[in-house]
Amino acid sequence: MPLIHPHSLERWEEWRATRRRPAALRGAAARVLRRSGSAEASTPTFTLHTRDGEDRSRVLLGVDSASSASQDSLLSVLTYLHGTVDVLTPADVDLPVLSGPEWAHRPVFEPRAALAGRGITAVLTTGWERRVGREVHAWAQYADVPNAVVQHETVTPFSAPLPPRTTLLAWNELDGEFRRSGRREIEVRTVGSQRLWQAAHDGSVAESEQDEQPLFLGQLSAIELPRRLTAGAAQSFCRSTGALYQPSPEDTDSLSRATQALMRRRGVTFQDPPIAPRELRSPVVSVMSADILEAAVRGLPAWVHCPRAPDWLHEYWERYGMRQVGGPATSAPPVAADEPARLVAQILEGDV
């Protein structure tokens, strides 16, 4: 099953709105306020961070959030960029890596005006489904500047479409062709996953250091699947095996909290405090997550579990080599010798 909306971001947004109506309504209300001028006009929406370099290249990174996925896939390239770097972020996003004395900071109201005339030679984001990415790619298309999207998570049929005439920096060839979904104007280059590369180089967790009690990683807010499947899978597994349940950091909406409260009443024990993926020591189970692949790379037993999973989810598991509970654990995916962040930086600066 290919992407449900490989060409149109608007169609994809309409589909997303049907999956999470309260969040969609909040976003619509915020857009109305911005258009009506009710929001504070003197408050900058973005910040442009700049680090001067020695090379003639000037790379623009569009960062929409402080998530670990953004930092792994985007900000990891900073170490290897020799030219000047601009990083556009929302004004309320705090990224410590951009706070050193070598960085200058400028409030921005209109990104396209702020980016014009800066001599930017390449653009990189994780996609254009959020505001910074959309502004950056719209400007790059208008200014005829090469732009790229780096893969930062696993790909499903419900992933957002790519911007027009962009280069996808994919984890592997299968993901690249899946995300391109037949679009001829999209170039695909395989660079690997920085997250998995880092996990491999951090070292495996020895069997003697591993805990026996499994940990189920929740995904109640995942828009790809109905909550009855994601919550049902977690509850059935935890109650039958005694596994602990760890909510996703994104599961903070009222419905997710209510579902978690119900799970507690039904006897599911929660992991408290939550454990970061890089600190896990337990066997790991989830419905669909890159955490499964990271755990496998780190030498931890890892499986997927979802009774009555739809066909596309079985295809997703197969594409990533994820193995279901009851069989052999997921094998560690291959990790290339070259660091993906270095390859991405070389591509942006035209060295490869």
Contacts in CASP RR format, 6 or more apart in sequence:
PFRMAT RR
TARGET T0000
AUTHOR 0000-0000-0000
METHOD contacts of the structure
MODEL  1
MPLIHPHSLERWEEWRATRRRPAALRGAAARVLRRSGSAEASTPTFTLHT
RDGEDRSRVLLGVDSASSASQDSLLSVLTYLHGTVDVLTPADVDLPVLSG
PEWAHRPVFEPRAALAGRGITAVLTTGWERRVGREVHAWAQYADVPNAVV
QHETVTPFSAPLPPRTTLLAWNELDGEFRRSGRREIEVRTVGSQRLWQAA
HDGSVAESEQDEQPLFLGQLSAIELPRRLTAGAAQSFCRSTGALYQPSPE
DTDSLSRATQALMRRRGVTFQDPPIAPRELRSPVVSVMSADILEAAVRGL
PAWVHCPRAPDWLHEYWERYGMRQVGGPATSAPPVAADEPARLVAQILEG
DV
1 157 0 8 1.000
1 311 0 8 1.000
1 312 0 8 1.000
1 315 0 8 1.000
2 157 0 8 1.000
2 178 0 8 1.000
2 181 0 8 1.000
2 182 0 8 1.000
3 157 0 8 1.000
3 158 0 8 1.000
3 159 0 8 1.000
3 161 0 8 1.000
3 178 0 8 1.000
3 179 0 8 1.000
3 181 0 8 1.000
4 12 0 8 1.000
4 15 0 8 1.000
4 157 0 8 1.000
4 158 0 8 1.000
5 11 0 8 1.000
5 12 0 8 1.000
5 15 0 8 1.000
5 160 0 8 1.000
5 161 0 8 1.000
6 161 0 8 1.000
6 180 0 8 1.000
6 181 0 8 1.000
6 182 0 8 1.000
6 183 0 8 1.000
7 161 0 8 1.000
7 183 0 8 1.000
8 161 0 8 1.000
9 128 0 8 1.000
9 129 0 8 1.000
9 134 0 8 1.000
9 160 0 8 1.000
9 161 0 8 1.000
12 129 0 8 1.000
12 160 0 8 1.000
12 161 0 8 1.000
13 129 0 8 1.000
15 158 0 8 1.000
16 24 0 8 1.000
16 223 0 8 1.000
17 24 0 8 1.000
19 223 0 8 1.000
20 221 0 8 1.000
20 223 0 8 1.000
22 253 0 8 1.000
22 254 0 8 1.000
22 255 0 8 1.000
23 253 0 8 1.000
30 39 0 8 1.000
33 39 0 8 1.000
43 91 0 8 1.000
44 91 0 8 1.000
44 107 0 8 1.000
44 108 0 8 1.000
44 109 0 8 1.000
45 90 0 8 1.000
45 91 0 8 1.000
45 108 0 8 1.000
45 109 0 8 1.000
46 88 0 8 1.000
46 89 0 8 1.000
46 90 0 8 1.000
46 91 0 8 1.000
46 107 0 8 1.000
46 108 0 8 1.000
46 109 0 8 1.000
46 111 0 8 1.000
46 114 0 8 1.000
46 132 0 8 1.000
46 135 0 8 1.000
47 88 0 8 1.000
47 89 0 8 1.000
47 90 0 8 1.000
47 91 0 8 1.000
47 93 0 8 1.000
47 105 0 8 1.000
47 106 0 8 1.000
47 107 0 8 1.000
47 108 0 8 1.000
48 86 0 8 1.000
48 87 0 8 1.000
48 88 0 8 1.000
48 105 0 8 1.000
48 106 0 8 1.000
48 107 0 8 1.000
48 108 0 8 1.000
48 111 0 8 1.000
48 114 0 8 1.000
49 86 0 8 1.000
49 87 0 8 1.000
49 88 0 8 1.000
49 89 0 8 1.000
49 95 0 8 1.000
49 98 0 8 1.000
49 103 0 8 1.000
49 104 0 8 1.000
49 105 0 8 1.000
49 106 0 8 1.000
50 84 0 8 1.000
50 85 0 8 1.000
50 86 0 8 1.000
50 87 0 8 1.000
50 103 0 8 1.000
50 104 0 8 1.000
50 105 0 8 1.000
50 106 0 8 1.000
51 78 0 8 1.000
51 84 0 8 1.000
51 85 0 8 1.000
51 102 0 8 1.000
51 103 0 8 1.000
51 104 0 8 1.000
52 84 0 8 1.000
52 102 0 8 1.000
53 82 0 8 1.000
53 83 0 8 1.000
53 84 0 8 1.000
53 85 0 8 1.000
54 82 0 8 1.000
54 83 0 8 1.000
55 82 0 8 1.000
55 83 0 8 1.000
55 84 0 8 1.000
55 349 0 8 1.000
56 83 0 8 1.000
56 121 0 8 1.000
57 81 0 8 1.000
57 82 0 8 1.000
57 83 0 8 1.000
57 84 0 8 1.000
57 121 0 8 1.000
57 122 0 8 1.000
57 348 0 8 1.000
57 349 0 8 1.000
57 350 0 8 1.000
58 83 0 8 1.000
58 84 0 8 1.000
58 85 0 8 1.000
58 86 0 8 1.000
58 118 0 8 1.000
58 119 0 8 1.000
58 120 0 8 1.000
58 121 0 8 1.000
59 81 0 8 1.000
59 83 0 8 1.000
59 84 0 8 1.000
59 85 0 8 1.000
59 86 0 8 1.000
59 120 0 8 1.000
59 121 0 8 1.000
59 122 0 8 1.000
59 123 0 8 1.000
59 124 0 8 1.000
59 348 0 8 1.000
59 349 0 8 1.000
60 85 0 8 1.000
60 86 0 8 1.000
60 87 0 8 1.000
60 88 0 8 1.000
60 115 0 8 1.000
60 120 0 8 1.000
60 122 0 8 1.000
60 123 0 8 1.000
60 124 0 8 1.000
60 136 0 8 1.000
60 140 0 8 1.000
60 145 0 8 1.000
61 74 0 8 1.000
61 75 0 8 1.000
61 77 0 8 1.000
61 78 0 8 1.000
61 85 0 8 1.000
61 86 0 8 1.000
61 87 0 8 1.000
61 88 0 8 1.000
61 123 0 8 1.000
61 124 0 8 1.000
61 125 0 8 1.000
62 74 0 8 1.000
62 87 0 8 1.000
62 88 0 8 1.000
62 89 0 8 1.000
62 123 0 8 1.000
62 124 0 8 1.000
62 125 0 8 1.000
62 132 0 8 1.000
62 133 0 8 1.000
62 136 0 8 1.000
63 70 0 8 1.000
63 74 0 8 1.000
63 75 0 8 1.000
63 87 0 8 1.000
63 88 0 8 1.000
63 89 0 8 1.000
63 93 0 8 1.000
63 95 0 8 1.000
63 125 0 8 1.000
63 132 0 8 1.000
64 70 0 8 1.000
64 89 0 8 1.000
64 90 0 8 1.000
64 93 0 8 1.000
64 125 0 8 1.000
64 126 0 8 1.000
64 130 0 8 1.000
64 131 0 8 1.000
64 132 0 8 1.000
64 133 0 8 1.000
65 90 0 8 1.000
65 93 0 8 1.000
65 130 0 8 1.000
66 93 0 8 1.000
66 94 0 8 1.000
66 95 0 8 1.000
68 277 0 8 1.000
69 126 0 8 1.000
69 152 0 8 1.000
69 153 0 8 1.000
69 195 0 8 1.000
70 126 0 8 1.000
70 152 0 8 1.000
71 95 0 8 1.000
71 97 0 8 1.000
72 152 0 8 1.000
72 194 0 8 1.000
72 195 0 8 1.000
72 198 0 8 1.000
73 126 0 8 1.000
73 150 0 8 1.000
73 151 0 8 1.000
73 152 0 8 1.000
73 194 0 8 1.000
73 195 0 8 1.000
74 124 0 8 1.000
74 125 0 8 1.000
74 126 0 8 1.000
74 150 0 8 1.000
74 152 0 8 1.000
75 87 0 8 1.000
75 95 0 8 1.000
75 97 0 8 1.000
75 98 0 8 1.000
76 194 0 8 1.000
76 340 0 8 1.000
76 341 0 8 1.000
77 124 0 8 1.000
77 341 0 8 1.000
77 344 0 8 1.000
77 345 0 8 1.000
77 348 0 8 1.000
78 85 0 8 1.000
78 97 0 8 1.000
79 341 0 8 1.000
79 345 0 8 1.000
80 341 0 8 1.000
80 342 0 8 1.000
80 344 0 8 1.000
80 345 0 8 1.000
80 346 0 8 1.000
81 345 0 8 1.000
81 348 0 8 1.000
81 349 0 8 1.000
82 349 0 8 1.000
83 349 0 8 1.000
86 115 0 8 1.000
86 118 0 8 1.000
86 120 0 8 1.000
87 95 0 8 1.000
87 98 0 8 1.000
88 108 0 8 1.000
88 111 0 8 1.000
88 115 0 8 1.000
88 132 0 8 1.000
88 135 0 8 1.000
88 136 0 8 1.000
89 95 0 8 1.000
89 98 0 8 1.000
89 132 0 8 1.000
90 131 0 8 1.000
90 132 0 8 1.000
91 107 0 8 1.000
91 108 0 8 1.000
98 105 0 8 1.000
106 114 0 8 1.000
108 114 0 8 1.000
111 132 0 8 1.000
111 135 0 8 1.000
111 136 0 8 1.000
111 139 0 8 1.000
112 135 0 8 1.000
112 138 0 8 1.000
112 139 0 8 1.000
112 142 0 8 1.000
115 136 0 8 1.000
115 139 0 8 1.000
115 143 0 8 1.000
116 139 0 8 1.000
116 143 0 8 1.000
120 143 0 8 1.000
120 145 0 8 1.000
121 145 0 8 1.000
121 146 0 8 1.000
121 349 0 8 1.000
122 145 0 8 1.000
122 146 0 8 1.000
122 147 0 8 1.000
122 148 0 8 1.000
122 348 0 8 1.000
122 349 0 8 1.000
122 350 0 8 1.000
123 136 0 8 1.000
123 137 0 8 1.000
123 139 0 8 1.000
123 140 0 8 1.000
123 145 0 8 1.000
123 146 0 8 1.000
123 147 0 8 1.000
123 148 0 8 1.000
124 147 0 8 1.000
124 148 0 8 1.000
124 149 0 8 1.000
124 150 0 8 1.000
124 169 0 8 1.000
124 344 0 8 1.000
124 348 0 8 1.000
125 132 0 8 1.000
125 133 0 8 1.000
125 136 0 8 1.000
125 137 0 8 1.000
125 147 0 8 1.000
125 148 0 8 1.000
125 149 0 8 1.000
125 150 0 8 1.000
126 133 0 8 1.000
126 149 0 8 1.000
126 150 0 8 1.000
126 151 0 8 1.000
126 152 0 8 1.000
127 133 0 8 1.000
127 137 0 8 1.000
127 149 0 8 1.000
127 160 0 8 1.000
127 162 0 8 1.000
127 163 0 8 1.000
128 134 0 8 1.000
128 136 0 8 1.000
128 137 0 8 1.000
128 138 0 8 1.000
128 149 0 8 1.000
128 160 0 8 1.000
128 162 0 8 1.000
128 163 0 8 1.000
129 160 0 8 1.000
136 147 0 8 1.000
137 147 0 8 1.000
137 163 0 8 1.000
137 166 0 8 1.000
139 145 0 8 1.000
140 146 0 8 1.000
140 147 0 8 1.000
141 147 0 8 1.000
141 163 0 8 1.000
141 164 0 8 1.000
141 165 0 8 1.000
146 167 0 8 1.000
147 163 0 8 1.000
147 165 0 8 1.000
147 166 0 8 1.000
147 167 0 8 1.000
148 166 0 8 1.000
148 167 0 8 1.000
148 168 0 8 1.000
148 169 0 8 1.000
148 344 0 8 1.000
148 347 0 8 1.000
148 348 0 8 1.000
149 162 0 8 1.000
149 163 0 8 1.000
149 166 0 8 1.000
149 167 0 8 1.000
149 168 0 8 1.000
149 169 0 8 1.000
150 169 0 8 1.000
150 191 0 8 1.000
150 344 0 8 1.000
151 168 0 8 1.000
151 169 0 8 1.000
151 170 0 8 1.000
151 171 0 8 1.000
151 175 0 8 1.000
151 176 0 8 1.000
151 179 0 8 1.000
151 192 0 8 1.000
151 193 0 8 1.000
152 195 0 8 1.000
153 290 0 8 1.000
154 175 0 8 1.000
154 288 0 8 1.000
154 289 0 8 1.000
154 290 0 8 1.000
154 293 0 8 1.000
154 316 0 8 1.000
154 320 0 8 1.000
155 175 0 8 1.000
155 176 0 8 1.000
155 178 0 8 1.000
155 179 0 8 1.000
156 224 0 8 1.000
156 288 0 8 1.000
156 312 0 8 1.000
156 316 0 8 1.000
157 224 0 8 1.000
157 312 0 8 1.000
158 223 0 8 1.000
158 224 0 8 1.000
159 179 0 8 1.000
161 181 0 8 1.000
162 168 0 8 1.000
162 179 0 8 1.000
162 180 0 8 1.000
162 183 0 8 1.000
162 186 0 8 1.000
164 185 0 8 1.000
165 185 0 8 1.000
165 186 0 8 1.000
166 186 0 8 1.000
166 187 0 8 1.000
167 186 0 8 1.000
167 187 0 8 1.000
167 188 0 8 1.000
167 189 0 8 1.000
167 347 0 8 1.000
168 176 0 8 1.000
168 179 0 8 1.000
168 180 0 8 1.000
168 186 0 8 1.000
168 187 0 8 1.000
168 188 0 8 1.000
168 189 0 8 1.000
169 189 0 8 1.000
169 190 0 8 1.000
169 191 0 8 1.000
169 344 0 8 1.000
169 347 0 8 1.000
170 176 0 8 1.000
170 179 0 8 1.000
170 188 0 8 1.000
170 189 0 8 1.000
170 190 0 8 1.000
170 191 0 8 1.000
170 192 0 8 1.000
171 190 0 8 1.000
171 191 0 8 1.000
171 192 0 8 1.000
171 193 0 8 1.000
171 196 0 8 1.000
172 190 0 8 1.000
172 192 0 8 1.000
173 188 0 8 1.000
173 190 0 8 1.000
174 319 0 8 1.000
175 319 0 8 1.000
176 188 0 8 1.000
176 190 0 8 1.000
177 188 0 8 1.000
178 319 0 8 1.000
179 188 0 8 1.000
180 186 0 8 1.000
180 188 0 8 1.000
189 347 0 8 1.000
191 340 0 8 1.000
191 343 0 8 1.000
191 344 0 8 1.000
191 347 0 8 1.000
192 335 0 8 1.000
192 336 0 8 1.000
192 340 0 8 1.000
192 343 0 8 1.000
193 290 0 8 1.000
193 293 0 8 1.000
193 335 0 8 1.000
193 340 0 8 1.000
194 339 0 8 1.000
194 340 0 8 1.000
194 341 0 8 1.000
194 344 0 8 1.000
195 290 0 8 1.000
195 294 0 8 1.000
196 290 0 8 1.000
196 293 0 8 1.000
196 294 0 8 1.000
196 297 0 8 1.000
196 333 0 8 1.000
196 335 0 8 1.000
197 335 0 8 1.000
197 336 0 8 1.000
197 339 0 8 1.000
197 340 0 8 1.000
199 278 0 8 1.000
199 294 0 8 1.000
199 297 0 8 1.000
199 298 0 8 1.000
200 297 0 8 1.000
200 332 0 8 1.000
200 335 0 8 1.000
202 278 0 8 1.000
202 298 0 8 1.000
203 298 0 8 1.000
204 298 0 8 1.000
204 299 0 8 1.000
205 280 0 8 1.000
205 281 0 8 1.000
205 298 0 8 1.000
205 299 0 8 1.000
205 300 0 8 1.000
209 281 0 8 1.000
210 281 0 8 1.000
210 282 0 8 1.000
210 283 0 8 1.000
210 300 0 8 1.000
211 281 0 8 1.000
211 282 0 8 1.000
211 283 0 8 1.000
212 282 0 8 1.000
212 283 0 8 1.000
213 242 0 8 1.000
213 243 0 8 1.000
213 244 0 8 1.000
213 282 0 8 1.000
213 283 0 8 1.000
214 237 0 8 1.000
214 241 0 8 1.000
214 242 0 8 1.000
214 243 0 8 1.000
214 244 0 8 1.000
214 282 0 8 1.000
214 283 0 8 1.000
214 284 0 8 1.000
214 285 0 8 1.000
215 243 0 8 1.000
215 244 0 8 1.000
215 245 0 8 1.000
215 246 0 8 1.000
215 271 0 8 1.000
215 275 0 8 1.000
215 280 0 8 1.000
215 282 0 8 1.000
215 283 0 8 1.000
215 284 0 8 1.000
215 285 0 8 1.000
216 234 0 8 1.000
216 237 0 8 1.000
216 238 0 8 1.000
216 243 0 8 1.000
216 244 0 8 1.000
216 245 0 8 1.000
216 246 0 8 1.000
216 285 0 8 1.000
216 286 0 8 1.000
216 305 0 8 1.000
217 246 0 8 1.000
217 248 0 8 1.000
217 284 0 8 1.000
217 285 0 8 1.000
217 286 0 8 1.000
217 289 0 8 1.000
217 291 0 8 1.000
218 230 0 8 1.000
218 234 0 8 1.000
218 245 0 8 1.000
218 246 0 8 1.000
218 247 0 8 1.000
218 248 0 8 1.000
218 251 0 8 1.000
218 286 0 8 1.000
218 287 0 8 1.000
219 225 0 8 1.000
219 230 0 8 1.000
219 248 0 8 1.000
219 251 0 8 1.000
219 286 0 8 1.000
219 287 0 8 1.000
219 288 0 8 1.000
219 289 0 8 1.000
220 227 0 8 1.000
220 230 0 8 1.000
220 231 0 8 1.000
220 247 0 8 1.000
220 248 0 8 1.000
220 251 0 8 1.000
220 255 0 8 1.000
220 256 0 8 1.000
220 259 0 8 1.000
220 260 0 8 1.000
221 248 0 8 1.000
221 250 0 8 1.000
221 251 0 8 1.000
221 252 0 8 1.000
221 253 0 8 1.000
221 256 0 8 1.000
222 230 0 8 1.000
222 248 0 8 1.000
222 287 0 8 1.000
222 288 0 8 1.000
224 288 0 8 1.000
225 287 0 8 1.000
225 288 0 8 1.000
225 306 0 8 1.000
225 310 0 8 1.000
225 313 0 8 1.000
227 255 0 8 1.000
227 256 0 8 1.000
227 259 0 8 1.000
229 287 0 8 1.000
229 306 0 8 1.000
229 307 0 8 1.000
229 308 0 8 1.000
229 309 0 8 1.000
230 287 0 8 1.000
230 306 0 8 1.000
231 259 0 8 1.000
231 263 0 8 1.000
232 307 0 8 1.000
233 287 0 8 1.000
233 305 0 8 1.000
233 306 0 8 1.000
233 307 0 8 1.000
234 245 0 8 1.000
234 263 0 8 1.000
234 268 0 8 1.000
234 287 0 8 1.000
235 263 0 8 1.000
235 266 0 8 1.000
235 268 0 8 1.000
236 307 0 8 1.000
237 243 0 8 1.000
237 285 0 8 1.000
237 305 0 8 1.000
237 325 0 8 1.000
238 244 0 8 1.000
238 245 0 8 1.000
238 263 0 8 1.000
238 268 0 8 1.000
238 269 0 8 1.000
239 266 0 8 1.000
239 267 0 8 1.000
239 268 0 8 1.000
242 269 0 8 1.000
243 285 0 8 1.000
244 269 0 8 1.000
244 270 0 8 1.000
244 271 0 8 1.000
244 282 0 8 1.000
245 263 0 8 1.000
245 268 0 8 1.000
245 269 0 8 1.000
245 270 0 8 1.000
245 271 0 8 1.000
246 270 0 8 1.000
246 271 0 8 1.000
246 274 0 8 1.000
246 275 0 8 1.000
247 256 0 8 1.000
247 260 0 8 1.000
247 270 0 8 1.000
247 274 0 8 1.000
249 274 0 8 1.000
251 257 0 8 1.000
251 260 0 8 1.000
260 270 0 8 1.000
264 270 0 8 1.000
277 291 0 8 1.000
277 294 0 8 1.000
277 295 0 8 1.000
278 294 0 8 1.000
278 298 0 8 1.000
280 295 0 8 1.000
280 298 0 8 1.000
280 300 0 8 1.000
281 300 0 8 1.000
282 300 0 8 1.000
283 300 0 8 1.000
283 301 0 8 1.000
283 302 0 8 1.000
283 303 0 8 1.000
283 329 0 8 1.000
284 291 0 8 1.000
284 292 0 8 1.000
284 295 0 8 1.000
284 300 0 8 1.000
284 301 0 8 1.000
284 302 0 8 1.000
284 303 0 8 1.000
285 302 0 8 1.000
285 303 0 8 1.000
285 304 0 8 1.000
285 305 0 8 1.000
285 325 0 8 1.000
286 292 0 8 1.000
286 304 0 8 1.000
286 305 0 8 1.000
287 304 0 8 1.000
287 305 0 8 1.000
287 306 0 8 1.000
287 309 0 8 1.000
287 313 0 8 1.000
288 304 0 8 1.000
288 306 0 8 1.000
288 313 0 8 1.000
288 316 0 8 1.000
288 317 0 8 1.000
288 322 0 8 1.000
292 302 0 8 1.000
292 303 0 8 1.000
292 304 0 8 1.000
292 320 0 8 1.000
292 322 0 8 1.000
292 330 0 8 1.000
293 302 0 8 1.000
293 320 0 8 1.000
293 322 0 8 1.000
293 330 0 8 1.000
293 332 0 8 1.000
293 333 0 8 1.000
295 301 0 8 1.000
295 302 0 8 1.000
295 330 0 8 1.000
296 302 0 8 1.000
296 329 0 8 1.000
296 330 0 8 1.000
296 331 0 8 1.000
296 332 0 8 1.000
296 333 0 8 1.000
297 332 0 8 1.000
297 333 0 8 1.000
297 335 0 8 1.000
299 332 0 8 1.000
301 329 0 8 1.000
302 322 0 8 1.000
302 329 0 8 1.000
302 330 0 8 1.000
303 322 0 8 1.000
303 323 0 8 1.000
303 324 0 8 1.000
303 325 0 8 1.000
303 326 0 8 1.000
303 327 0 8 1.000
303 329 0 8 1.000
303 330 0 8 1.000
304 317 0 8 1.000
304 322 0 8 1.000
304 323 0 8 1.000
304 324 0 8 1.000
304 325 0 8 1.000
304 330 0 8 1.000
305 324 0 8 1.000
305 325 0 8 1.000
306 313 0 8 1.000
316 322 0 8 1.000
317 323 0 8 1.000
317 324 0 8 1.000
320 333 0 8 1.000
321 330 0 8 1.000
321 331 0 8 1.000
321 333 0 8 1.000
322 330 0 8 1.000
323 329 0 8 1.000
323 330 0 8 1.000
323 331 0 8 1.000
343 352 0 8 1.000
346 352 0 8 1.000
END
